Protein backbone atom coordinates (compact mmCIF):
# COMPACT_ATOMS: atom_id res chain seq x y z
CA UNK A 1 0.00 0.00 0.00
CA UNK A 2 1.26 3.44 -0.86
CA UNK A 3 1.08 6.44 1.46
CA UNK A 4 -1.41 8.15 -0.86
CA UNK A 5 -3.74 5.12 -0.66
CA UNK A 6 -3.35 4.93 3.12
CA UNK A 7 -4.09 8.65 3.50
CA UNK A 8 -7.23 8.30 1.38
CA UNK A 9 -8.38 5.29 3.43
CA UNK A 10 -7.80 7.11 6.72
CA UNK A 11 -9.65 10.27 5.67
CA UNK A 12 -12.63 8.34 4.28
CA UNK A 13 -13.12 5.86 7.14
CA UNK A 14 -12.04 7.77 10.27
CA UNK A 15 -12.23 11.24 11.75
CA UNK A 16 -8.42 11.55 11.71
CA UNK A 17 -6.99 14.64 10.09
CA UNK A 18 -3.76 16.42 9.36
CA UNK A 19 -2.54 18.18 12.53
CA UNK A 20 0.71 19.97 11.59
CA UNK A 21 4.00 19.63 9.76
CA UNK A 22 6.65 18.01 11.89
CA UNK A 23 10.39 18.38 11.50
CA UNK A 24 10.59 15.33 9.22
CA UNK A 25 7.04 14.07 8.66
CA UNK A 26 3.50 15.44 8.65
CA UNK A 27 1.72 14.67 11.91
CA UNK A 28 -1.88 13.45 11.97
CA UNK A 29 -4.26 13.24 14.94
CA UNK A 30 -7.03 10.86 15.91
CA UNK A 31 -9.52 13.03 17.84
CA UNK A 32 -11.32 9.99 19.28
CA UNK A 33 -8.27 8.70 21.15
CA UNK A 34 -6.01 11.73 21.12
CA UNK A 35 -3.23 9.68 19.46
CA UNK A 36 -0.79 11.29 17.06
CA UNK A 37 0.96 9.47 14.22
CA UNK A 38 3.34 10.39 11.42
CA UNK A 39 2.72 9.92 7.73
CA UNK A 40 5.15 10.66 4.88
CA UNK A 41 5.63 13.41 2.35
CA UNK A 42 6.47 10.75 -0.26
CA UNK A 43 2.97 9.77 -1.39
CA UNK A 44 4.11 7.32 -4.06
CA UNK A 45 6.35 5.37 -1.66
CA UNK A 46 5.26 2.00 -0.28
CA UNK A 47 4.50 1.90 3.45
CA UNK A 48 6.68 -0.59 5.34
CA UNK A 49 4.76 -3.31 7.21
CA UNK A 50 5.71 -2.20 10.74
CA UNK A 51 4.90 1.42 9.96
CA UNK A 52 1.59 0.42 8.39
CA UNK A 53 0.60 -1.61 11.47
CA UNK A 54 1.46 1.30 13.76
CA UNK A 55 -0.50 3.83 11.69
CA UNK A 56 -3.52 1.51 11.45
CA UNK A 57 -3.48 0.95 15.21
CA UNK A 58 -3.24 4.65 16.06
CA UNK A 59 -5.69 5.84 13.43
CA UNK A 60 -8.36 3.23 14.21
CA UNK A 61 -8.81 2.13 10.59
CA UNK A 62 -10.79 -1.09 10.23
CA UNK A 63 -9.37 -3.28 7.46
CA UNK A 64 -11.55 -5.94 5.84
N, C-alpha and C positions, 0 to 999 in steps of 0.2 A: 504494500500500500504506500502510496506517495503522500507527502505532507499535504498537498492540495486536496487529495481525496479525504484524508483524515479531518482536515479543517472543515470541509463541506459536511461531512458526517456529524461532526460535533455541533456545528451551528444549526443543523436541521433537526437533530434529535435531542438536544439538551438546551439548557438556558445559559450555558457557558459563553463567555465573550472575551474579546481582546481586552486586556487590562492596561498594559503599557509596554513600551519598548525597554527591554533590559539591556545590560551591557553587551551581551552576546546573542541573546535570543529574545523574541517577543514573548511576553508573559500573559497567560490567559488565566481567568478566574472562574471557578464554579461557585455561583452565589448560594446554592443549596447547602454546600458543605463548607464553604469558605476556603477550599483548597486552591492553590496556585500551581500551575504547571507551565513548562516551557515548550514552545513549538520551534519551528525553524524558519528562517528567511528563505531557504532553498526549497521552494514548493515542488520542484520536479524530482527531488531526491527521495529515495526510498527510506522509509522509517525502519530503523533497526528493531528487532523483536523485543528486546528489553525495554527500549524507549517506548514502543507502541503499547506494551502491557502497562507501563507506568502511566502514560497519558490516558489510556482507557479507564484505568482504576480511578484516577483523580478527576476525570471529567464526568464519569458516571454513564458513559455510552454503553448501551446494551447491544451486543453483537448477536446476530442470529446464528 
